[in-house]
């Protein structure tokens, strides 16, 4: 069974996100989300939602897209 990974992107970028997701999908059961989708929430709510997702889907690895 593949390990589960969550990739956290800041926002959708057509040229970048899809190839990264595809590469990880070769080795991991891959989930992804965009922080920009949480623009109506504060920091604490975003962290709580991400932590809930990690727990509910038993995600083992989290990768952050950072500058």
Order of alpha helices (4+ residues) and beta strands (2+ residues): beta-alpha-beta-alpha-beta
